[in-house]
Amino acid sequence: DIQMTQSPSSLSASVGDRVTITCRASQSISSYLNWYQRKPGKAPKLLIYAASSLQGGVPSRFSGSGSGTDFTLAISSLQPEDLATYYCQQSYSTPLTFGQGTKLEIK
Amino acid sequence: EVQLLESGGGLVQPGGSLRLSCAASGFTFSSFVMSWVRQAPGKGPEWVSTIRDSGDNTYYADSVKGRFTISRDNSKNTLYLQMNSLRAEDTAVYFCAKCSGTRCLNFDYWGQGTLVTVSS
């Protein structure tokens, strides 16, 4: 199974800050990497697919980059509504696997 | 608007069974691969099972293989997960998720989830 490791597990930042979250795969997954946002009590939401493609309706302050084993989710200017937990997920091979999550708090 | 509404969760004793349902609307259900994903308290999501649009091909995580069965009724726009021989470690929120593409390259829509608690 491909293991997905996110860092940090939590972070606190201020409104307007640039925030980055890292995801590392245990083997190369090309660009088969997705990012999801889960707000408390809500359904998970797809933000980024294929490592760097923005899902429709997602604000442009979100971006993704990387390929192979190392990936990054960036929020260019943090907004209060970005309070959530973020997960990466690989779709290179089954079983499809997720990272353990990064909990983002607003200072 | 795509909507996925899960139901059927609840409290069940170890060794028991439950059947989850997911009612889909807002898209052509019969044309899309569908999946179940679960999330235990304090853990990351875990893929459980996927079923092709026609229902002919199914895939399972090793942790549920032989105990869970995914199925769908395209005439009713409904996805199912039959869960047998439940264990404490199956306790989680279970999400129905729509796959984008024929290979389930990502989960582009999710339901709100239904809680399954396995406990005596």
gemmi code that builds the backbone of each chain (N, CA, C; Angstrom):
import gemmi

chains = {
    "A": [
        ("ASP", (0.827, -1.184, 0.000), (0.000, 0.000, 0.000), (0.878, 1.258, 0.000)),
        ("ILE", (0.418, 2.305, -0.656), (1.153, 3.566, -0.670), (0.758, 4.381, 0.552)),
        ("GLN", (1.764, 4.745, 1.333), (1.530, 5.549, 2.539), (1.649, 7.031, 2.188)),
        ("MET", (0.708, 7.817, 2.711), (0.709, 9.255, 2.486), (0.970, 9.955, 3.816)),
        ("THR", (1.984, 10.787, 3.862), (2.368, 11.448, 5.102), (2.270, 12.960, 4.930)),
        ("GLN", (1.449, 13.579, 5.756), (1.267, 15.025, 5.691), (2.043, 15.709, 6.811)),
        ("SER", (2.472, 16.929, 6.519), (3.056, 17.768, 7.554), (2.748, 19.234, 7.277)),
        ("PRO", (2.537, 20.019, 8.343), (2.456, 19.553, 9.726), (1.096, 18.884, 9.993)),
        ("SER", (0.927, 18.323, 11.181), (-0.368, 17.738, 11.532), (-1.352, 18.825, 11.947)),
        ("SER", (-0.833, 19.948, 12.395), (-1.678, 21.106, 12.697), (-0.863, 22.369, 12.526)),
        ("LEU", (-1.563, 23.443, 12.233), (-0.878, 24.722, 12.155), (-1.862, 25.838, 12.414)),
        ("SER", (-1.326, 26.917, 12.947), (-2.102, 28.100, 13.262), (-1.524, 29.278, 12.495)),
        ("ALA", (-2.388, 30.011, 11.816), (-1.916, 31.138, 11.012), (-2.928, 32.273, 11.071)),
        ("SER", (-2.487, 33.432, 10.662), (-3.342, 34.628, 10.716), (-4.001, 34.887, 9.373)),
        ("VAL", (-5.120, 35.567, 9.416), (-5.793, 35.971, 8.188), (-4.819, 36.775, 7.321)),
        ("GLY", (-4.756, 36.408, 6.059), (-3.853, 37.064, 5.130), (-2.522, 36.356, 4.938)),
        ("ASP", (-2.177, 35.432, 5.842), (-0.921, 34.696, 5.722), (-0.952, 33.751, 4.524)),
        ("ARG", (0.237, 33.433, 4.028), (0.389, 32.343, 3.056), (0.667, 31.074, 3.850)),
        ("VAL", (-0.064, 30.038, 3.530), (0.031, 28.766, 4.258), (0.386, 27.663, 3.276)),
        ("THR", (1.286, 26.771, 3.692), (1.596, 25.610, 2.856), (1.517, 24.344, 3.689)),
        ("ILE", (0.989, 23.316, 3.059), (0.869, 21.983, 3.652), (1.557, 21.014, 2.701)),
        ("THR", (2.330, 20.101, 3.278), (3.109, 19.166, 2.481), (2.554, 17.753, 2.605)),
        ("CYS", (2.626, 17.025, 1.523), (2.202, 15.620, 1.483), (3.285, 14.825, 0.778)),
        ("ARG", (3.711, 13.737, 1.402), (4.747, 12.889, 0.801), (4.220, 11.480, 0.630)),
        ("ALA", (4.414, 10.925, -0.559), (4.014, 9.544, -0.844), (5.185, 8.601, -0.631)),
        ("SER", (4.885, 7.364, -0.211), (5.944, 6.388, 0.073), (6.592, 5.834, -1.191)),
        ("GLN", (5.982, 6.092, -2.359), (6.585, 5.765, -3.645), (6.027, 6.747, -4.667)),
        ("SER", (6.636, 6.765, -5.830), (6.193, 7.724, -6.825), (4.749, 7.473, -7.253)),
        ("ILE", (3.964, 8.551, -7.298), (2.573, 8.462, -7.732), (2.303, 9.399, -8.917)),
        ("SER", (3.377, 9.777, -9.600), (3.245, 10.711, -10.729), (2.478, 11.948, -10.244)),
        ("SER", (1.378, 12.286, -10.896), (0.569, 13.434, -10.454), (-0.803, 13.009, -9.947)),
        ("TYR", (-0.919, 11.736, -9.527), (-2.208, 11.222, -9.070), (-2.446, 11.585, -7.604)),
        ("LEU", (-2.563, 12.885, -7.370), (-2.665, 13.386, -6.011), (-3.798, 14.414, -5.936)),
        ("ASN", (-4.655, 14.222, -4.938), (-5.795, 15.113, -4.738), (-5.756, 15.713, -3.339)),
        ("TRP", (-6.347, 16.883, -3.193), (-6.470, 17.542, -1.898), (-7.938, 17.796, -1.587)),
        ("TYR", (-8.310, 17.530, -0.329), (-9.682, 17.738, 0.131), (-9.683, 18.631, 1.366)),
        ("GLN", (-10.787, 19.322, 1.535), (-11.011, 20.169, 2.704), (-12.215, 19.613, 3.453)),
        ("ARG", (-12.056, 19.457, 4.772), (-13.219, 19.033, 5.550), (-13.439, 20.024, 6.690)),
        ("LYS", (-14.562, 20.709, 6.618), (-14.963, 21.597, 7.692), (-15.807, 20.823, 8.692)),
        ("PRO", (-15.780, 21.228, 9.958), (-16.537, 20.500, 10.987), (-18.003, 20.355, 10.614)),
        ("GLY", (-18.497, 19.114, 10.677), (-19.903, 18.862, 10.423), (-20.332, 18.912, 8.972)),
        ("LYS", (-19.360, 19.064, 8.061), (-19.701, 19.163, 6.640), (-19.065, 18.031, 5.845)),
        ("ALA", (-19.575, 17.834, 4.654), (-19.014, 16.829, 3.765), (-17.641, 17.280, 3.277)),
        ("PRO", (-16.718, 16.349, 3.089), (-15.434, 16.711, 2.478), (-15.654, 17.326, 1.092)),
        ("LYS", (-14.721, 18.194, 0.718), (-14.832, 18.914, -0.548), (-13.525, 18.776, -1.321)),
        ("LEU", (-13.623, 18.435, -2.588), (-12.441, 18.338, -3.442), (-11.955, 19.740, -3.787)),
        ("LEU", (-10.683, 20.011, -3.492), (-10.091, 21.307, -3.807), (-9.218, 21.256, -5.059)),
        ("ILE", (-8.304, 20.311, -5.064), (-7.274, 20.184, -6.105), (-7.249, 18.741, -6.575)),
        ("TYR", (-7.226, 18.513, -7.879), (-7.066, 17.167, -8.400), (-5.878, 17.124, -9.364)),
        ("ALA", (-5.372, 15.939, -9.582), (-4.196, 15.764, -10.442), (-3.060, 16.708, -10.049)),
        ("ALA", (-2.860, 16.841, -8.756), (-1.759, 17.589, -8.136), (-1.876, 19.098, -8.229)),
        ("SER", (-2.394, 19.627, -9.366), (-2.337, 21.076, -9.535), (-3.568, 21.686, -10.198)),
        ("SER", (-4.571, 20.882, -10.484), (-5.776, 21.411, -11.153), (-6.821, 21.819, -10.118)),
        ("LEU", (-7.295, 23.037, -10.249), (-8.265, 23.579, -9.304), (-9.665, 23.085, -9.654)),
        ("GLN", (-10.342, 22.476, -8.683), (-11.711, 22.025, -8.909), (-12.612, 23.246, -9.116)),
        ("GLY", (-13.624, 23.095, -9.964), (-14.536, 24.183, -10.245), (-15.164, 24.749, -8.978)),
        ("GLY", (-15.229, 26.082, -8.892), (-15.864, 26.723, -7.755), (-14.944, 26.953, -6.564)),
        ("VAL", (-13.744, 26.405, -6.615), (-12.791, 26.590, -5.514), (-12.046, 27.918, -5.706)),
        ("PRO", (-11.937, 28.719, -4.645), (-11.258, 30.019, -4.791), (-9.832, 29.886, -5.294)),
        ("SER", (-9.409, 30.847, -6.084), (-8.086, 30.795, -6.712), (-6.947, 30.972, -5.730)),
        ("ARG", (-7.222, 31.300, -4.464), (-6.147, 31.391, -3.472), (-5.583, 30.004, -3.129)),
        ("PHE", (-6.319, 28.947, -3.491), (-5.832, 27.584, -3.300), (-5.039, 27.139, -4.530)),
        ("SER", (-3.903, 26.505, -4.314), (-3.134, 25.970, -5.429), (-2.393, 24.722, -4.977)),
        ("GLY", (-2.080, 23.867, -5.935), (-1.344, 22.651, -5.648), (-0.161, 22.507, -6.583)),
        ("SER", (0.872, 21.846, -6.086), (2.050, 21.614, -6.915), (2.711, 20.316, -6.504)),
        ("GLY", (3.642, 19.874, -7.364), (4.417, 18.686, -7.063), (4.150, 17.546, -8.012)),
        ("SER", (5.025, 16.562, -7.966), (4.874, 15.330, -8.732), (5.846, 14.309, -8.175)),
        ("GLY", (5.600, 13.054, -8.480), (6.466, 12.011, -7.946), (6.077, 11.638, -6.534)),
        ("THR", (6.839, 12.111, -5.559), (6.551, 11.774, -4.163), (6.235, 12.984, -3.284)),
        ("ASP", (6.542, 14.186, -3.739), (6.392, 15.365, -2.886), (5.421, 16.372, -3.478)),
        ("PHE", (4.458, 16.756, -2.634), (3.374, 17.622, -3.083), (3.103, 18.708, -2.053)),
        ("THR", (2.554, 19.814, -2.532), (2.248, 20.938, -1.655), (0.889, 21.525, -1.984)),
        ("LEU", (0.142, 21.824, -0.930), (-1.081, 22.625, -1.051), (-0.762, 23.992, -0.462)),
        ("ALA", (-1.069, 25.043, -1.198), (-0.817, 26.396, -0.727), (-2.110, 27.200, -0.704)),
        ("ILE", (-2.236, 28.019, 0.316), (-3.307, 29.012, 0.388), (-2.604, 30.365, 0.384)),
        ("SER", (-2.846, 31.153, -0.625), (-2.044, 32.364, -0.822), (-2.339, 33.449, 0.209)),
        ("SER", (-3.588, 33.566, 0.606), (-3.992, 34.585, 1.572), (-5.120, 34.004, 2.409)),
        ("LEU", (-4.762, 33.537, 3.585), (-5.684, 32.784, 4.431), (-6.918, 33.609, 4.791)),
        ("GLN", (-8.080, 32.978, 4.669), (-9.348, 33.604, 5.027), (-9.986, 32.857, 6.208)),
        ("PRO", (-10.832, 33.541, 6.975), (-11.441, 32.882, 8.150), (-12.200, 31.600, 7.797)),
        ("GLU", (-12.788, 31.579, 6.619), (-13.570, 30.396, 6.217), (-12.697, 29.200, 5.834)),
        ("ASP", (-11.375, 29.378, 5.847), (-10.474, 28.276, 5.509), (-10.187, 27.386, 6.713)),
        ("LEU", (-10.759, 27.737, 7.871), (-10.656, 26.873, 9.055), (-11.206, 25.497, 8.710)),
        ("ALA", (-10.340, 24.478, 8.755), (-10.739, 23.144, 8.307), (-9.569, 22.191, 8.515)),
        ("THR", (-9.835, 20.922, 8.233), (-8.765, 19.939, 8.141), (-8.591, 19.568, 6.674)),
        ("TYR", (-7.337, 19.487, 6.249), (-7.008, 19.235, 4.843), (-6.351, 17.865, 4.711)),
        ("TYR", (-6.758, 17.136, 3.685), (-6.251, 15.780, 3.454), (-5.740, 15.639, 2.031)),
        ("CYS", (-4.625, 14.949, 1.890), (-4.193, 14.550, 0.556), (-4.623, 13.102, 0.333)),
        ("GLN", (-4.700, 12.700, -0.935), (-5.136, 11.345, -1.292), (-4.498, 10.963, -2.621)),
        ("GLN", (-3.981, 9.738, -2.672), (-3.399, 9.278, -3.933), (-4.384, 8.393, -4.674)),
        ("SER", (-4.417, 8.557, -5.999), (-5.267, 7.711, -6.837), (-4.407, 6.966, -7.872)),
        ("TYR", (-3.144, 6.756, -7.547), (-2.242, 6.041, -8.456), (-2.545, 4.551, -8.484)),
        ("SER", (-2.854, 3.994, -7.301), (-3.135, 2.564, -7.233), (-4.050, 2.265, -6.056)),
        ("THR", (-4.762, 1.145, -6.160), (-5.576, 0.700, -5.033), (-4.717, -0.126, -4.079)),
        ("PRO", (-4.958, -0.043, -2.773), (-6.024, 0.748, -2.180), (-5.753, 2.243, -2.239)),
        ("LEU", (-6.778, 3.026, -2.572), (-6.648, 4.468, -2.536), (-6.378, 4.869, -1.088)),
        ("THR", (-5.413, 5.726, -0.872), (-5.039, 6.058, 0.497), (-4.974, 7.565, 0.711)),
        ("PHE", (-5.218, 7.955, 1.955), (-5.256, 9.350, 2.363), (-4.143, 9.643, 3.370)),
        ("GLY", (-3.787, 10.909, 3.452), (-2.937, 11.351, 4.538), (-3.752, 11.439, 5.825)),
        ("GLN", (-3.050, 11.660, 6.921), (-3.708, 11.687, 8.229), (-4.363, 13.036, 8.525)),
        ("GLY", (-4.093, 14.023, 7.695), (-4.752, 15.317, 7.828), (-3.884, 16.399, 8.440)),
        ("THR", (-4.172, 17.637, 8.072), (-3.557, 18.828, 8.648), (-4.678, 19.742, 9.114)),
        ("LYS", (-4.731, 19.957, 10.411), (-5.768, 20.808, 10.991), (-5.292, 22.258, 10.977)),
        ("LEU", (-6.016, 23.099, 10.286), (-5.643, 24.501, 10.136), (-6.500, 25.361, 11.050)),
        ("GLU", (-5.838, 26.109, 11.901), (-6.539, 27.003, 12.818), (-6.191, 28.445, 12.480)),
        ("ILE", (-7.117, 29.311, 12.733), (-6.916, 30.738, 12.484), (-6.556, 31.417, 13.799)),
        ("LYS", (-5.439, 32.137, 13.790), (-5.023, 32.855, 15.008), (-5.979, 33.985, 15.332)),
    ],
    "B": [
        ("GLU", (-27.843, 20.348, -9.021), (-26.877, 20.267, -7.922), (-26.751, 18.809, -7.478)),
        ("VAL", (-25.513, 18.358, -7.418), (-25.261, 16.980, -6.978), (-25.567, 16.859, -5.492)),
        ("GLN", (-26.343, 15.846, -5.152), (-26.630, 15.568, -3.743), (-26.466, 14.076, -3.482)),
        ("LEU", (-25.838, 13.771, -2.369), (-25.665, 12.384, -1.918), (-26.117, 12.324, -0.470)),
        ("LEU", (-27.096, 11.464, -0.189), (-27.669, 11.412, 1.150), (-27.596, 9.995, 1.691)),
        ("GLU", (-26.708, 9.809, 2.673), (-26.534, 8.496, 3.288), (-27.559, 8.266, 4.393)),
        ("SER", (-27.863, 7.004, 4.624), (-28.740, 6.607, 5.718), (-28.402, 5.180, 6.118)),
        ("GLY", (-28.921, 4.761, 7.267), (-28.759, 3.386, 7.698), (-27.741, 3.155, 8.796)),
        ("GLY", (-27.044, 4.198, 9.189), (-26.069, 4.039, 10.264), (-26.750, 3.857, 11.610)),
        ("GLY", (-25.945, 3.524, 12.618), (-26.501, 3.344, 13.959), (-25.567, 2.545, 14.831)),
        ("LEU", (-26.089, 2.134, 15.979), (-25.336, 1.335, 16.944), (-25.620, -0.147, 16.702)),
        ("VAL", (-24.568, -0.931, 16.604), (-24.716, -2.365, 16.370), (-23.679, -3.102, 17.205)),
        ("GLN", (-24.043, -4.288, 17.630), (-23.116, -5.088, 18.433), (-22.061, -5.752, 17.551)),
        ("PRO", (-20.901, -6.029, 18.117), (-19.889, -6.773, 17.350), (-20.471, -8.065, 16.800)),
        ("GLY", (-20.148, -8.342, 15.547), (-20.689, -9.507, 14.867), (-21.992, -9.244, 14.134)),
        ("GLY", (-22.555, -8.080, 14.350), (-23.838, -7.739, 13.738), (-23.700, -7.230, 12.315)),
        ("SER", (-24.832, -6.830, 11.751), (-24.884, -6.367, 10.357), (-25.632, -5.048, 10.272)),
        ("LEU", (-25.289, -4.294, 9.240), (-26.001, -3.063, 8.897), (-25.973, -2.920, 7.389)),
        ("ARG", (-26.984, -2.238, 6.860), (-26.987, -1.912, 5.441), (-27.101, -0.410, 5.294)),
        ("LEU", (-26.079, 0.186, 4.690), (-26.099, 1.614, 4.413), (-26.654, 1.866, 3.017)),
        ("SER", (-27.349, 2.986, 2.886), (-27.862, 3.418, 1.583), (-27.377, 4.827, 1.291)),
        ("CYS", (-27.281, 5.145, 0.017), (-26.901, 6.494, -0.416), (-27.794, 6.866, -1.590)),
        ("ALA", (-28.676, 7.823, -1.375), (-29.574, 8.293, -2.428), (-28.905, 9.430, -3.182)),
        ("ALA", (-28.778, 9.263, -4.485), (-28.065, 10.236, -5.316), (-29.038, 11.021, -6.181)),
        ("SER", (-28.725, 12.285, -6.408), (-29.522, 13.120, -7.301), (-28.654, 14.216, -7.887)),
        ("GLY", (-29.143, 14.819, -8.972), (-28.432, 15.938, -9.577), (-27.423, 15.545, -10.629)),
        ("PHE", (-27.303, 14.256, -10.929), (-26.400, 13.795, -11.984), (-26.910, 12.454, -12.487)),
        ("THR", (-26.360, 12.003, -13.595), (-26.777, 10.725, -14.182), (-26.061, 9.602, -13.434)),
        ("PHE", (-26.718, 9.111, -12.393), (-26.111, 8.148, -11.462), (-25.538, 6.946, -12.194)),
        ("SER", (-26.261, 6.423, -13.165), (-25.863, 5.188, -13.839), (-24.588, 5.340, -14.669)),
        ("SER", (-24.105, 6.567, -14.836), (-22.915, 6.808, -15.661), (-21.632, 6.943, -14.854)),
        ("PHE", (-21.732, 6.876, -13.536), (-20.556, 7.179, -12.715), (-20.182, 6.061, -11.754)),
        ("VAL", (-18.882, 5.892, -11.602), (-18.323, 5.021, -10.578), (-18.613, 5.655, -9.221)),
        ("MET", (-18.928, 4.819, -8.232), (-19.261, 5.314, -6.895), (-18.435, 4.563, -5.853)),
        ("SER", (-18.250, 5.208, -4.714), (-17.418, 4.612, -3.663), (-17.980, 4.873, -2.277)),
        ("TRP", (-17.506, 4.095, -1.342), (-17.699, 4.352, 0.083), (-16.331, 4.643, 0.694)),
        ("VAL", (-16.288, 5.664, 1.532), (-15.085, 6.057, 2.262), (-15.505, 6.230, 3.717)),
        ("ARG", (-14.680, 5.810, 4.645), (-15.030, 5.973, 6.057), (-13.949, 6.741, 6.791)),
        ("GLN", (-14.353, 7.317, 7.910), (-13.388, 8.045, 8.737), (-13.677, 7.765, 10.195)),
        ("ALA", (-12.732, 7.081, 10.827), (-12.836, 6.793, 12.243), (-12.457, 8.037, 13.039)),
        ("PRO", (-12.929, 8.126, 14.280), (-12.631, 9.312, 15.098), (-11.130, 9.546, 15.218)),
        ("GLY", (-10.704, 10.766, 14.912), (-9.308, 11.133, 15.074), (-8.363, 10.598, 14.017)),
        ("LYS", (-8.895, 9.979, 12.983), (-8.036, 9.395, 11.933), (-8.350, 10.024, 10.576)),
        ("GLY", (-7.472, 9.770, 9.625), (-7.720, 10.210, 8.264), (-8.747, 9.316, 7.592)),
        ("PRO", (-9.291, 9.770, 6.482), (-10.257, 8.942, 5.759), (-9.635, 7.638, 5.273)),
        ("GLU", (-10.477, 6.630, 5.110), (-10.033, 5.319, 4.609), (-10.987, 4.882, 3.501)),
        ("TRP", (-10.432, 4.635, 2.318), (-11.245, 4.096, 1.229), (-11.736, 2.704, 1.608)),
        ("VAL", (-13.024, 2.435, 1.347), (-13.631, 1.157, 1.719), (-13.920, 0.297, 0.482)),
        ("SER", (-14.618, 0.887, -0.502), (-15.066, 0.078, -1.627), (-15.475, 0.975, -2.792)),
        ("THR", (-15.383, 0.425, -4.003), (-15.760, 1.123, -5.232), (-16.530, 0.177, -6.124)),
        ("ILE", (-17.502, 0.717, -6.846), (-18.288, -0.068, -7.782), (-18.382, 0.670, -9.109)),
        ("ARG", (-18.201, -0.067, -10.198), (-18.291, 0.525, -11.543), (-19.709, 0.980, -11.842)),
        ("ASP", (-19.857, 1.788, -12.879), (-21.165, 2.353, -13.210), (-22.208, 1.284, -13.469)),
        ("SER", (-21.818, 0.202, -14.110), (-22.769, -0.866, -14.427), (-23.004, -1.799, -13.245)),
        ("GLY", (-22.137, -1.730, -12.256), (-22.238, -2.628, -11.111), (-21.511, -3.946, -11.302)),
        ("ASP", (-20.903, -4.122, -12.473), (-20.274, -5.406, -12.791), (-18.959, -5.636, -12.066)),
        ("ASN", (-18.277, -4.572, -11.734), (-16.970, -4.702, -11.090), (-16.970, -3.966, -9.752)),
        ("THR", (-16.454, -4.658, -8.752), (-16.376, -4.089, -7.417), (-14.970, -4.269, -6.849)),
        ("TYR", (-14.599, -3.382, -5.953), (-13.264, -3.379, -5.371), (-13.394, -3.092, -3.881)),
        ("TYR", (-12.523, -3.722, -3.094), (-12.626, -3.588, -1.649), (-11.256, -3.381, -1.010)),
        ("ALA", (-11.255, -2.650, 0.103), (-10.072, -2.601, 0.948), (-9.916, -3.956, 1.618)),
        ("ASP", (-8.671, -4.339, 1.871), (-8.423, -5.626, 2.521), (-9.119, -5.723, 3.875)),
        ("SER", (-9.255, -4.592, 4.549), (-9.830, -4.585, 5.893), (-11.310, -4.975, 5.916)),
        ("VAL", (-11.984, -4.904, 4.767), (-13.423, -5.219, 4.740), (-13.751, -6.352, 3.774)),
        ("LYS", (-12.764, -6.801, 3.017), (-13.007, -7.833, 2.007), (-13.576, -9.088, 2.664)),
        ("GLY", (-14.637, -9.616, 2.072), (-15.281, -10.816, 2.606), (-16.348, -10.527, 3.639)),
        ("ARG", (-16.397, -9.284, 4.122), (-17.406, -8.921, 5.135), (-18.396, -7.890, 4.600)),
        ("PHE", (-17.911, -6.988, 3.749), (-18.748, -5.913, 3.203), (-19.049, -6.209, 1.734)),
        ("THR", (-20.234, -5.771, 1.286), (-20.608, -5.901, -0.122), (-21.191, -4.587, -0.616)),
        ("ILE", (-20.591, -4.048, -1.664), (-21.107, -2.839, -2.292), (-22.022, -3.237, -3.444)),
        ("SER", (-23.083, -2.480, -3.620), (-23.986, -2.729, -4.739), (-24.698, -1.430, -5.096)),
        ("ARG", (-25.403, -1.448, -6.195), (-26.131, -0.260, -6.625), (-27.386, -0.662, -7.373)),
        ("ASP", (-28.377, 0.218, -7.319), (-29.598, 0.048, -8.094), (-29.742, 1.298, -8.947)),
        ("ASN", (-29.341, 1.207, -10.189), (-29.356, 2.381, -11.061), (-30.775, 2.866, -11.369)),
        ("SER", (-31.759, 1.992, -11.232), (-33.154, 2.419, -11.463), (-33.660, 3.280, -10.309)),
        ("LYS", (-33.005, 3.143, -9.154), (-33.405, 3.915, -7.970), (-32.370, 4.978, -7.595)),
        ("ASN", (-31.325, 5.106, -8.402), (-30.244, 6.074, -8.115), (-29.716, 5.908, -6.695)),
        ("THR", (-29.490, 4.667, -6.306), (-29.094, 4.382, -4.928), (-27.897, 3.444, -4.876)),
        ("LEU", (-26.985, 3.778, -3.985), (-25.792, 2.982, -3.698), (-25.971, 2.326, -2.331)),
        ("TYR", (-25.453, 1.123, -2.190), (-25.604, 0.387, -0.930), (-24.255, -0.116, -0.430)),
        ("LEU", (-24.206, -0.357, 0.891), (-23.070, -1.066, 1.481), (-23.633, -2.010, 2.536)),
        ("GLN", (-23.594, -3.291, 2.248), (-23.999, -4.304, 3.218), (-22.783, -4.657, 4.066)),
        ("MET", (-22.905, -4.467, 5.364), (-21.781, -4.679, 6.275), (-22.142, -5.823, 7.229)),
        ("ASN", (-21.394, -6.905, 7.153), (-21.602, -8.068, 8.017), (-20.399, -8.284, 8.910)),
        ("SER", (-20.579, -9.098, 9.932), (-19.481, -9.438, 10.859), (-18.758, -8.188, 11.337)),
        ("LEU", (-19.520, -7.212, 11.776), (-18.933, -5.926, 12.151), (-18.053, -6.049, 13.376)),
        ("ARG", (-16.994, -5.236, 13.357), (-16.004, -5.217, 14.430), (-15.923, -3.819, 15.025)),
        ("ALA", (-15.347, -3.718, 16.205), (-15.192, -2.415, 16.841), (-14.423, -1.456, 15.939)),
        ("GLU", (-13.455, -1.970, 15.218), (-12.624, -1.117, 14.355), (-13.348, -0.635, 13.100)),
        ("ASP", (-14.582, -1.090, 12.901), (-15.395, -0.570, 11.793), (-16.155, 0.695, 12.200)),
        ("THR", (-16.060, 1.061, 13.471), (-16.711, 2.277, 13.952), (-16.142, 3.491, 13.210)),
        ("ALA", (-17.029, 4.252, 12.560), (-16.586, 5.377, 11.742), (-17.803, 6.091, 11.174)),
        ("VAL", (-17.553, 7.270, 10.636), (-18.531, 7.908, 9.768), (-18.305, 7.372, 8.367)),
        ("TYR", (-19.361, 6.910, 7.739), (-19.280, 6.345, 6.392), (-19.837, 7.344, 5.392)),
        ("PHE", (-19.005, 7.653, 4.400), (-19.382, 8.603, 3.364), (-19.587, 7.887, 2.040)),
        ("CYS", (-20.611, 8.307, 1.346), (-20.811, 7.939, -0.037), (-20.104, 9.004, -0.879)),
        ("ALA", (-19.374, 8.587, -1.899), (-18.641, 9.557, -2.712), (-18.763, 9.224, -4.188)),
        ("LYS", (-18.974, 10.233, -4.966), (-19.024, 10.083, -6.424), (-17.602, 10.190, -6.960)),
        ("CYS", (-17.257, 9.281, -7.846), (-15.942, 9.328, -8.478), (-16.011, 10.125, -9.763)),
        ("SER", (-14.941, 10.842, -10.056), (-14.874, 11.501, -11.346), (-14.055, 10.621, -12.262)),
        ("GLY", (-14.530, 10.419, -13.471), (-13.801, 9.579, -14.401), (-14.094, 8.106, -14.197)),
        ("THR", (-13.627, 7.308, -15.085), (-13.892, 5.867, -15.051), (-12.928, 5.119, -14.148)),
        ("ARG", (-11.863, 5.794, -13.718), (-10.887, 5.128, -12.863), (-10.937, 5.613, -11.426)),
        ("CYS", (-11.949, 6.381, -11.097), (-12.061, 6.961, -9.751), (-10.777, 7.713, -9.422)),
        ("LEU", (-10.421, 8.660, -10.266), (-9.211, 9.435, -10.070), (-9.329, 10.400, -8.903)),
        ("ASN", (-10.537, 10.745, -8.530), (-10.769, 11.526, -7.328), (-12.239, 11.420, -6.955)),
        ("PHE", (-12.557, 11.873, -5.759), (-13.932, 11.884, -5.270), (-14.433, 13.319, -5.362)),
        ("ASP", (-15.239, 13.609, -6.399), (-15.571, 15.005, -6.618), (-16.807, 15.480, -5.846)),
        ("TYR", (-17.594, 14.557, -5.329), (-18.709, 14.929, -4.457), (-18.844, 13.876, -3.364)),
        ("TRP", (-19.172, 14.361, -2.161), (-19.331, 13.501, -0.998), (-20.679, 13.788, -0.339)),
        ("GLY", (-21.219, 12.767, 0.328), (-22.363, 13.007, 1.181), (-21.907, 13.506, 2.545)),
        ("GLN", (-22.887, 13.747, 3.406), (-22.589, 14.254, 4.751), (-22.115, 13.152, 5.692)),
        ("GLY", (-22.398, 11.907, 5.326), (-21.931, 10.792, 6.136), (-22.997, 10.254, 7.085)),
        ("THR", (-22.833, 8.993, 7.452), (-23.699, 8.359, 8.446), (-22.810, 7.611, 9.427)),
        ("LEU", (-23.095, 7.768, 10.706), (-22.235, 7.219, 11.758), (-22.593, 5.771, 12.055)),
        ("VAL", (-21.596, 4.925, 12.036), (-21.734, 3.523, 12.424), (-20.902, 3.305, 13.682)),
        ("THR", (-21.554, 2.831, 14.719), (-20.863, 2.546, 15.977), (-21.027, 1.071, 16.297)),
        ("VAL", (-19.906, 0.383, 16.423), (-19.919, -1.044, 16.747), (-19.448, -1.201, 18.173)),
        ("SER", (-20.381, -1.565, 19.033), (-20.063, -1.657, 20.458), (-21.097, -2.528, 21.158)),
        ("SER", (-20.637, -3.205, 22.201), (-21.564, -4.006, 23.000), (-22.105, -3.190, 24.162)),
    ],
}
model = gemmi.Model(1)
for chain_id, residues in chains.items():
    chain = gemmi.Chain(chain_id)
    for i, (resn, *xyz) in enumerate(residues, 1):
        res = gemmi.Residue()
        res.name, res.seqid = resn, gemmi.SeqId(i, " ")
        for name, pos in zip(("N", "CA", "C"), xyz):
            atom = gemmi.Atom()
            atom.name, atom.element = name, gemmi.Element(name[0])
            atom.pos, atom.b_iso = gemmi.Position(*pos), 0.0
            res.add_atom(atom)
        chain.add_residue(res)
    model.add_chain(chain)
structure = gemmi.Structure()
structure.add_model(model)
structure.setup_entities()
